[in-house]
Amino acid sequence: MQTVVLIWIGLMSLWSFATMGYDKQQAKKKGRRVPERKLWTLALLGGGIGAYFGMQTFRHKTRHTSFRIGFLVLALAYGVLILYLLGLRMPGSLIL
């Protein structure tokens, strides 16, 4: 089950990263954009890490405080989940 969750987070992160890149490209050429709701949905459903790194890599949505903070929080949460699933515990951490 842990492997399935890790694969899911990886795939959703790749999808989120690619979607951020695509939306930035569309913004530059004034094409059809990806709705912000879809970007948030992808991030919430496991793609928080990819969404955050996509935002940073493509310099996309960085002026929106909700994206900057929200995607960072999701990326950190999924990072902690990954560490937990891999069995890596920090000394003195709250994760049991």
Protein Blocks (a to p, Z undefined) as FASTA:
>chain_A
ZZmmmmmmmmmmmmmmmmmmmmmmmmmnopacddfklmmmmmmnopmmmmmmmmmmnopo
klpmklmmmmmmmmmmmmmmmmmmnopacehiabZZ
